[in-house]
Amino acid sequence: MTEQELLRRESLAKLRELGIDPYPAEMFDVTAYADDITTNYQEEILEDGTKNRLNFQSVALAGRIMASREAGKAMFMNLQDSSGRIQLYLRRDDFLNNVGVNLSHPETDAPLFDIAIKKLLDLGDYVGVKGFGFRTKTGEVSVHVQEFKFLAKSLRPLPVVKKDAEGNVFDAFTDPELRYRMRYVDLTVNTEFRQIFIKRTKLIKTMRNYLDELGLLEVETPILQPIHGGAAARPFTTHHNTLDMKLYLRIANELYLKRLIVAGFDGVYEFAKMFRNEGMDRTHNPEFTALEFYVAYKDYNWMMDITEIMLEKVARAIHAEGGSTAQVGENVIEFAGPYRRLTMFDAIQEYTGLNVETADESELRSYCKKEHIEIDASMGKAKLIDEIFGEKVEAYLIQPTFLIDYPMEMSPLTKKHRIKPGLVERFELFVNGKEVANAYSELNDPIDQRERFEEQLSLAARGDEEAMAMDEDFLRSLEYGMPPTAGIGFGIDRLAMMFTGQASIQEVLFFPQMRPEV
């Protein structure tokens, strides 16, 4: 342990010797918060020149002590709670008869203000205080503390974030790996990052409220699945001992939600954790959050309209000024519709000049080789088109763009296009060069669906680890009949990145996946 840690343990022991429980069991009833007091405190000056407090005449706050200094027989402290910081004023004379515990040491008869608060209190300790609001001579709204209680002793010192005379921060807790690994420290000393997660919650709440308004039912589906279906991705595997069978952490919840449409629900949705055993980078985490919802008797055109409405609602909810834009890096993204709608083939031709619709597999492979696009022998024509799009087009789709009408081979769960042979009624929404949503007019023909699954099996035989598996139970459900349905999946983490202006997915996850500490 460091010297600081040893000293804090000594203070812990001395508090207990004084009869003060550093980790009391009884609750502390909080009645006010720092931000509310500092923002809304009011007082009036009477005719005789005295001050009359109009509010916050009796408050109880709790939080961490983040700064402390002595001023003669008094002390000033900064208390940080979930809303912000406020200054505390403690006067020695107030505590000679009011400390909430034994009033003095039984042997020395010294007041506990001098012993416990001045000498044994450490920065980072959780305390509860009771007192009243007032304004100091310098005009700072503060709390005059009349009662003080230790709530939790901090045995490790927090990083000290310092500022110079101009307010510039230095010696800060800024190392990304430490911040992500010790988020509990990060959000204590870098409180501005809390707003990221508050906005993320607003994003989810706004989407949930809108889906409820549409009459959809929120549901839950299995995380452990016997077949990894609903998406093209490599799964995590595990083993169930009692059943003696392999199970997969879900890569998608799509096939279970569609079963509920078969069961007669007109619309269902789920905010779900997904798990994909793939690479990690600034936009990928092996565990991520997705929203998927499915609505009977609708198609992908309807879903594009709904998506525009939903994301504009999110933008206005997150931004206090009510605007529909978000600053993402150097780009200002406009989330009010309508969004551009562009076919995949047209997008590739627009940005590369390549006509992938008429090109065969060998021509696509030659193009990829010429443009240094990494491919392998397991990839069919659809996969090659997808790679070309990802490398040559995706980054240019800055403003919200619906990329529509994909090759059938790329979309084994999607209904055939009603007028374009070889294509399906699918769209992906791209914002700031990243895909944030994927939607279909859902395939509800069980015979066609079986043929698509069989095509996926042939891709798996060629070595494609992301090909879908055959799901006989899902096929059986379709044979009972599923009405025309529109479905969509949103990547919540990527949406959160965009609406909070973050370049890394780790910034919008409380606890991103990390390598083990050495």
Sequence and secondary structure as in RCSB ss.txt:
>XXXX:A:sequence
MTEQELLRRESLAKLRELGIDPYPAEMFDVTAYADDITTNYQEEILEDGTKNRLNFQSVALAGRIMASREAGKAM
FMNLQDSSGRIQLYLRRDDFLNNVGVNLSHPETDAPLFDIAIKKLLDLGDYVGVKGFGFRTKTGEVSVHVQEFKF
LAKSLRPLPVVKKDAEGNVFDAFTDPELRYRMRYVDLTVNTEFRQIFIKRTKLIKTMRNYLDELGLLEVETPILQ
PIHGGAAARPFTTHHNTLDMKLYLRIANELYLKRLIVAGFDGVYEFAKMFRNEGMDRTHNPEFTALEFYVAYKDY
NWMMDITEIMLEKVARAIHAEGGSTAQVGENVIEFAGPYRRLTMFDAIQEYTGLNVETADESELRSYCKKEHIEI
DASMGKAKLIDEIFGEKVEAYLIQPTFLIDYPMEMSPLTKKHRIKPGLVERFELFVNGKEVANAYSELNDPIDQR
ERFEEQLSLAARGDEEAMAMDEDFLRSLEYGMPPTAGIGFGIDRLAMMFTGQASIQEVLFFPQMRPEV
>XXXX:A:secstr
  HHHHHHHHHHHHHHHTT  SS SS       HHHHHHH  EEE TTS EEE S SSEEEEEEEEEEEEETTEE
EEEEE SS EEEEEEEHHHHSS SSS SB TTT  BHIIIIIIII  TT EEEEEEEEEE TTS EEEEEEEEEE
EE   S     EE TT  EES S  HHHHHHTHHHHHHH GGGHHHHHHHHHHHHHHHHHHHHTT EE    SEE
SS  SSSS   EEEETTTTEEEEE S  HHHHHHHHHTT SEEEEEEEEE  S  BTTB SEEEEEEEEEET  H
HHHHHHHHHHHHHHHHHHSTT  SEEEETTEEEE SS  EEEEHHHHHHHHH   TTT  HHHHHHHHHHTT   
 TT  HHHHHHHHHHHHTGGG  S EEEEEEEGGG TTB B SSSTTEEEEEEEEETTEEEEEEEEB   HHHHH
HHHHHHHHHHHTT TT     HHHHHHHHT    EEEEEEEHHHHHHHHHT S GGGG SS       
